[in-house]
Amino acid sequence: MISNWRQVLTCLTILALTAGCGQPGPPPEGKGRLIPMEDFFRNPEKTDFKISPDGHYLAFLAPWERRLNVFVQKIGEDKVTRVTSASQRNIAGYIWAKNNRLVYVQDQAGDENFRASAVDADGGSPLDLTPFAKVKVQLLDELEESPHEILISMNRRDPRFFDAYRVNVYNGALKLVGENPGNISVWLADNNGQLRVAVATDGLTDTLLYRATEAEAFRPVAQTNFKDALDPLYFTFDNRYLYVATNLGRDKQAIYRYDPEKGERLDLVFEHPSVDVSGLLRSRKRRLITGVTFFTDKRQYHFFDPERQRLQNDLERRLPGYEVVAADGRNLQSKDETQILVRTYSDKSLGAYYYYDRVSGDFHKLAEISPWLKESELVDVKPINYQSRDGLTIHGYLILPKGVEPENLPVVINPHGGPWARDHWGFNPEVQFLANRGLAVLQMNFRGSTGYGKAFWQAGFKQWGRQMQDDVSDGVDWLIKQGIADPKRLGIYGGSYGGYATLAGLTFTPDLYACGVDYVGPSNLFTMLASFPPYWELEKQKFYEMIGDPVKDEQLLRQVSPYFHADRIKAPLLVAQGANDPRVKKAESDQIVQALEKRGIKVEYLVKDNEGHGFHNEENRFDFYRAMERFFAAHLGSKVEGPVSRK
């Protein structure tokens, strides 16, 4: 939950019946039941289980008044207590702060100004810990050894910068332990909860800062260009060294031990030849590093500790056919590590949570997350790769509808958001929903996606609407050459950067797509860069380097902003936007809609006044995906619940 620029950048992921796309083909016959749209996008039955440090309680999120709230259950008892009463907005996240005390965060109407509140396990003694307007709180560390405090950061003093505080979760007392001079983007505490590492940035150069004790001032240890990662993960258990994920002198990120006193990289912990590695597993009780986790096409593990390897083998034997993730961190296992939570994943299931007492041997299912979805009715997510026009290998995932030959199908191209993120194998309700409607779906990790090394990531710099978009178009070409896609029934849909890629696809390759759906996507890169939230100020120069400088690269940004070329769009467009989006302002969607309407082109425009960057309230999700379903039925000939007009 530490805020650094890579996590920040990752944040950038009705029925239009206009002329110009031709008649859609007949709906595919297919086999199997048309699953109700609501079943894909309902709130989970129960999710996000966490265990108290003493192992006495379980907490989880579940719906109440159609919003996700925190519930608590004592282990071994049937009674369940709801401890929050959110009715306007989901609880966005929570932790067990202490054995009997929880802390949760919530924003208002999607503004992402998260406030922290605390409550007892029985629902008593509720307290707003940060009762400040227009302030964003981030939870940094539970401070396991402290009886009363946790570590947070917030931008109360200056909306652009986050200071670090200890906050007493019982009375709300705040103590400033890290005053941000205006350039700190990361704070990190040691295993004793002492704030001893920070990362400063001037926009393009990152500086690792270190102090031996909180009584000392931070001093610079190492400087790197932002293109070179030196990301602190944890302190070693003696609090002398750091574990870092770094690509200094190499292409792929690997994990090393690092000496912060001398600013020296020490021994290599783990590397992978094809992908970045940054996931480090550890046992705090036994004071050792147990393994690493990383993603190729799917999640992978490498274990150093035989006991942790045996646990994984045991769990995979009990739960065959699923990705199995055992708790390796705080709140996911008891402090003594005898009680753990286990989560399953697959491409056809949101999975389930299990409880495992490693002493008594008690192993039982806690909950299916979406029990109303049946795996037998859903489809495989198949890892694929193809070559871009300049020879770069692009990895992705292909999802084919059930019961039809993979020939001449209507297809939705689905580029991910970020764009400095990547798609993973697993359950995605959107692609399963589209496949159930008879549509094939292609997801691709275009250049600029993370996880594939420094060169692949940097290949996307200043390539919005250019080579990044070519990688998307080359995926379409690959599908057509494979005989899978009907060239006349190609749609494109994405959110955030994926929304931009949708607009870019309709603008710069106007003959390629029959229709598009833009979900909270930017249309004008000048206004997007000028309207970021104030706490992204430190990252602005990095955005200029990666997207384009509004002054130095004015011509480039004008060339790749769909708004300035809206006269080229001829395919039907559906736009969805949250009115309170702090990342991609509503003006981004307003501009493209108005530009098209000035040309007499009707755009279906769905705006939700109580949402931000994406729709979190269940009823708003239903409205959006119902509109999408009808839109694709009208323009791609896919299946739909109920009648739909076609042109």
N, C-alpha and C positions, 0 to 999 in steps of 0.2 A: 504493500500500500504506500510505499515511499514514492513521492512524486519526482520523477526525473524526466528529462526531455523526451526520451524514447517512449515512455509511457504516455506522455502528453501527445506526441505525434501520432501514436497509435489511435488516438481518439478521432483523427480525421480519416474512419468507415467511416360520381367520378367516371366516369365512362366517357372517353373522348372518341367520337365517331367522326373523324375528319376524313376528307377525301385523300386519295393519292397512294393508298397501300394495296388497292386491288381487293378482290374478293377472297376471304379466307377459305381454305380447303375444308372438306367435311370433317366433323369431329372424329377422332380416332375411336375405333370400336373398343379396344382394350378389354380387359377382364377384371373382375373384382368390384367391390363396393365403392361407391362414391362416398368417401368419408366426410362427414360434416366439417366445414371450414373451422368452426369453433373448436373442434377437438384438437386441431393442430396448435391453436394459439390461446387456448384457455390458460389461466393461471395454474401452476402445478398443484397437485394435491398436497404435497409436502416437499420441501427442498431445503438445501443449505443447512444440513444438520451440523451441530457443533456440540462438543462435550466439555463440561466444566473441568477446570484443572484438577479438582479433587476426585473426579469421576463419579460424582453423585447425581448429576443432572444432564439431560439432553435438552437442547434447544433446537428449534427449526422455524422456518418460514412457512406459513400456510395462509390461504385466503380468509379474510373476514371483511364483510362489506365490500367484496370484490377487490380488496387491496391486500397485499402480502404483509402480514404482521408476524411478530415474534411470539412463539409459544414455548412453554417449558414443561418438561415432564421429568419427575424423579425416576431414576432408573429402578426398575422392579415394581413400579406402581402404574396404575392405569390412568390416574387423574392427570389431566392436561390443563395448564393454566395459560390463558392468553395474557401477555404482559404489556402489549402495546395496543393502541386503539387508532391506528392510522386509517382514515376513511377517504381522504382526498388523494393520497399519493402513497405508493408502496414504500415500505421500509427498504432503503437501498442497500443496507448491509449492517452487520452487527458482529460483536465479539463477546466472548466471556472475558470481562475485564478482571474479575476476581472470582473466587469460588461461588459466591452467591450474588454476583452483581454483573449485569450486562450493560454494554454501551452500544447504541445504534445510531445510524445517521439517516437523515431524510432531508430532501430539498422541497421546494414549493413549485409546483406546476412546471417542473423541468428546467428550472433556472440553474441547477447544479451548485447552488450555494448551500452545501450540506451543513446542517447543524447536528451537533452530537448531544445525545441525551442518555441518561443512565436510569436503570430500574432494577429492583431486586428480583430474584428468581421467583418470588411469589407474587410479583406485580406491585409490591409496595415501594414506597419512597422514590417515586419518579422525580427526576431532576433534569432540567435543561442545563447542560454543562456550558454551552456556548450561546447565550441568548443575545446574539449580535446580528443586526440586519446586514444583508449583502456581504456576508463573510463566509468563506468556504473552509471547511475543516477536513483534514486528512488524518486518519489513524495511523500512527507510525509504529508503535510497539506497546504490547500489553504490559511490559515491565513485570515479568513473572515473579520476581523476587520482592517487589514492592507490595506492601499490604493494602495501599490505598490509591496509588497513582498509576496512570498510563501516560504515554508520550503521544502528543498530537502536534500537528502544525496547522497554522491558520494565518490568513492574510488580513487580520483585524487592524494592525497598525498601518499597513500600506496595502491597498488592494492588489498591487503588482507582485508582492513578495510574501513568502511564508516563513514566519518565525516558528521556532520549536518551543513547546511548553510541556511541563508536567502538569497534569490536572488531577485533582483529587476527585474520584468518581463518587464519593459519598457526600461531599459538601460543595464541590465545584471550584475549590480554590485553585488558582492558576499561578504557576511559577515559570517565568521566562528562563529557559536554559540555552537558547540559541537565537540570538538576535541577528536577523538577516541584514547585512550591510547593503543589500541591493543586488547581490549576484549569486546567492546560494540557490541551487535547484534540487539538491539532495541532502538529507540528514540521515545519519546512521548511528545507532547506539551499539555499545558492546554487549556482551552477555550478562553484564551486571546492570544494564540499563543506563550506563553513562554515555552521554552524547559526545562522541569522539571523532567522528568522520563527517565530512561534508564535501560536496562538489560545488565549486563556483564556476560561473561561465560569464564570458563577455559577449556571448553570442556565437562565436566561432571557435574559441579556445576554452577548453575545460581544464580546471585546476583541482586536483585532489588535495584536500585539506585534512590535517590530522592534528590531534593534541593527545598527550598522554593522560591528562586528567581534565575534568570539567573546569578546574580552577585556572587552567592555562588558556592562552589564546590559540586559536587555530593558526597553523603555519602551512605554507604551500609545500607539497611533497613532489608532485609531478604535474606537468602540463602536457595536454594532448590536443590535437585538432579534433573537433567534434566527430570527424569521420572515423577516428580511432577510438574504439571503446576501451574504457578502463572502469568497469562498473563494479563497485564494491558490493559483495553479497552478504557476507557474515564475517564476524571476527572468529579467529580460531578460539578453541575453548579456554586457552590460557590468556586470551585477550591481548596477545602480543602481535599476532599477524592478522592479515586479512585473507579471505578467499575472494578472488575477483574473476569476473568474466571479461576477457580482453581479446582483441584482435591486433594488438600492437605487433608489428613485424610479421603478420600473417593475414590470411584472408578470412578464415573461419574463426569465430569466437571460441575460445577454449577456457577452461578453468585452471587457475594457478593459485598457489600461495603467494602472498605479497608482503613485503616488509615495509610498513608505512613509516618507520623511523628513518630508513635509508632511501626510501623510494625505489626499491629494487624488486623485480619479479623473481620469485624463487622457483620451486619445483612445479612441474606440470602435474595437475591432478587428473585431467581427462581432456581428450580432444576427439573429434570425429572428422573424417576426411571430407565429408560431403555437406554437413550442416553445422550451424552454430550450436554451441552447448552453453547453457547458462543455468540449468536447473540442478541445484545441489541438494541432496538428501542428507539428513543428519539425525543423530540421536543425541538429544541434550542430556538425557539421563546417563547414557554410557559414554558421553563426551567423545564421539567419533563421527566421522563422515561415513555414511553407509552406502552412498551411490550417487548416480546422476540420472537425470531424465532429459530426453531431447526428442525432437520430432523429425523423422524422415517423411515418408508418406503417412505413417502412423506414429503413435507414441512408442518410444523405446526406452529401455532401462539398461544401465550397466551398474552392477553392484560390486562394492569392495568388501562388504561385510557378509560373511556366510549366514549369520542369523537373519539379516534382512532378506537375503536371497531365499532362504527357506520359507520365510513368511510369504513372500510373493508366490513361490511355487505352491504353497498350501492354498492360498486364496484362489489362484488360477485353477487349481484342481477342483475346488468347491464350486467355482463359478465359470465353467467352461464356455467358450464361445464369446466372451466379453473382454474388453479392456478392463483391467482391474487396477484401481488406484487405492492404495492403502495410505492411511494417514501418516504423514511424516512431519507434521508441524503442530504448532500450538493450536488449541481449540479443536483439533481433529483427533487428539488422543489425550488421555489423562496424563498428568504430570509424571506419574511413575511409569507411563507407557505400557501399562497392562491392559487398558481398555482402549480400543481403537475403533474408528469409523472407517468403513470401506465403501467405495463408490464404484459402480459398474458403468461402462459406456459401450455404445455400439453405434453403427450407422443407422439402425432401424429402431432405436429405443433411446429415450432420455435416461434410461437406466434406473437404478435403485440404490438405496442406502442400506448398509448392513452394520450391525453392532457385533463386535468380537471381543469377548473377555478372554485374554490369552492365559489367564490363570485357571478359571473355572471351565474353560472350553465352550462357554455359551456363545453360539453363533446364530444370529437370526436376522431376518429381513426387517428393517424399520419401515420402509415405504417404497412403493413404486412411484416415480415422480409423475408420470402420466399413464395410469393404468388403463385408461379408456382407449389408448392406441395399441393396436395389435401388431406385433412384429411381422406376422404372416401376411399382413396386408400392405406392408411397406417394402421399399426396394433398396437394393445395394447401392452404396456409394463407392465407385470404382476409381482408384488412383490411375491417372494417365499422364502422359507427357507428349509434347509435340515440339517441333522446331519452329522458331520464329524466322522471319524472312532474312535476318542477318546471322542465323545459325545458333542463336541462344536456345538452350533447352528450357522450356516452360513446363513446370509441373502443375497439375490440377486434378480435378475430380469430375467424373462424368456420372450423371444420374439418369437412368432410362426408365420410362414408364413400364408398368407391369402388364404382361400379357400381350404385347405387340412386338412384331419384328422391329429391330433397330434400323429401320429403313425409311427415309423420306418423312421424318417426324417433324412436327412443330417443336421449336427449341427456344428456350430462354437462356440467354447469355447472362451470367451473374458475377460480374467483377466485385471483389471485396472492397470494404472501406479501408480507411487508414490515410494514405495508401501504404504507410510503413507498418504493415502487419502482414498476415498471411492466412489463407484458409487451411483448416485442418480436417482430417478424416473424422467423422463422427456424425451424430444426429443433428440435423438442421431442419427445423419444422418447415421453413420456407420451401426448400427444395423437395421435401417429401410431399408437401401440399401440391406443388406444381406437377410433380410426377403423377400424383393421384388424379390430376385433371388431364392426364394424357400428354404432358409436355416433357421433353428431355431437357436437362439442365446441364450447362457446362460452367464450372468454376475454374479460374486459373490464377496462379501466383505469378503475375506479370513482373517484369523487371521493376526494381524498387521495392518489391516485397521483402520482408525480413526473414531471417532464418537460413538463408542460402549463402551467406558470406558477404564480405565487404564489397567486392567487385559487383556482385549482382544487385545489391542495394544501391550503390552509387550509379549504376547504369541507368537508374531512373531519375537522376537529378536533372531538373529542368526539362523533363520529358513528358509532363502532363500534356495530353492531347497529341503527342508525337509518338515516340517509340513505345511508350507504355500503352498507348492506345493501339498501336500496331500489333502488340502482343495479343491484345484482345481480339482484334480483327483476324489475326493469323489463327487463333483458335476456332473462329467461325469457319475459315477456309479449310482447316483440318477436318472439321465435322462434315463439311460438304463433300470433301474428297473421300471421306470414309463412307459416304452414302447414308449417313445417319440423319443429316439435316435436310429438310425441304428448304431450298434457298428462298422460296417465296413466303415462308412462315417462320421468320426469325424475329424474336423480340429480345430486348435487352432491359435488365432491371438491376438496380443497385442502390445502396444507401451510403450517405456521406461521400467519400471519394467515389464509391460505386455509383452514386447518383450523378456526380460529375462525369464519370465515364459513360453513363447512359446518355447524358446530354451531348457529350463529345461524339459518341457514336452516331447519334441522329444528325449531328451537325456536319461532321467531317467525313462521314461515310454514309450520306443520306440515302443511297440506293441499297444499302446492305440490310437495313432493318425495316420490318413492317410496323413496328410500334415500340414504345419504350415507357418505362416507369422510373421516375426520378424520386427518390425518397431522401429528403433533407440533404440534397446535393448542391454544391456551389455552382453558380453559372458565370460569375464575373470575378476573376482572380484578383483584380484590383480592390474591389469592395470587400472580398473575403479577407484579404490580408490586412485591410485597414480596420476590420471590425472584430478581430479576435478579442477574447476576454482579457482584462488587464493583467491577469496572472500568467499569461503567455508572453509577456513582454520580454523576458529573458531569452525566449526562443526565437524572437522575430528575425534576427540575422540568420539563424539556421534555416528558417522557412525561406528567406530570400535566396539562400544558397541552394536550397533543394527544389524550390518551385520557380523562383525568379524574383528579382528586385524590381519593384514598381517603377523606379526611375531608370536604373541601368538597363533593365530588360523590358522596357515598356513595349517595344515592338513584339517581343516574344509573348508576353502575357496577353496582349491584344489578339495575337494570332490564335491562341489556344483557349480563349475564353468564349464559350458557346454564345453568351449574350450578344457579342458583337457580330455574330454570324447567324443569328436566328433566322434570317431570310432563307437559309439553306435547309431548314428543317421542313420536312413534308410528311413525315410519319406521325400518326396519332401519339399524343403524349398525355400521361397521367402524372401529376405532381402531388406529393404529400409533404407537409411541413408542420413542425411544431412552432407555435407563435413565440415561445420563450427560449428558443434554441440559442445558447450562448456561444456555440462554436461556428455553426453555419446559420447566420441570421436569416430571419424570414425574408428580408430584402433580397436574398439570393434567389429564392423561388419567385418572389413578386416580379423581379426584373424579367425573367425569362417568360413568365406567363403573360405579362403586359406586352412584351415585344411580339409575341405570337398573336395576341388578340388584336394588336394594332394592324396586323396583316389580315385580320378577319378570320383567323384560325382559332377555333374553340379548343381550349385546353381544360380538361377536368382537373380541378384544383381543390385538394382536400387539406384544410387547415384546422388544426386542433389548438384551441386557445389555452388548454391546460397541459400542454406537452412541450418538450424541448427537443434534444437531439435524438429523435426516435420516440416511438409511442410506447409508453409503459403501462398505461391504464388499459385494462382488458377490453372495455367497450370500444376504445379508440383503435386498438389492434383489429378488432372484428370489423369495424368500418373500413379500415384500410385494405385488409386482405379480401373482404367481400368485393370492394371496388376493383382490386387487382384481378380477382377471379373473373368478373364480368368483362373487364377490359381485355384480358387475353382471350376469353371466349369469343368476343366480338372480332378480334383482329388476327388471331392465330387459329381459331376454330377448335379450341380446347373445350373440355367438358366443364359444365357449370351446374350448380344447384339452382333450379328455377329457370324461368324464361330469360332470354337475353336477345336484344336486337342485334342484327348483323348488317353491315353494309359492305 
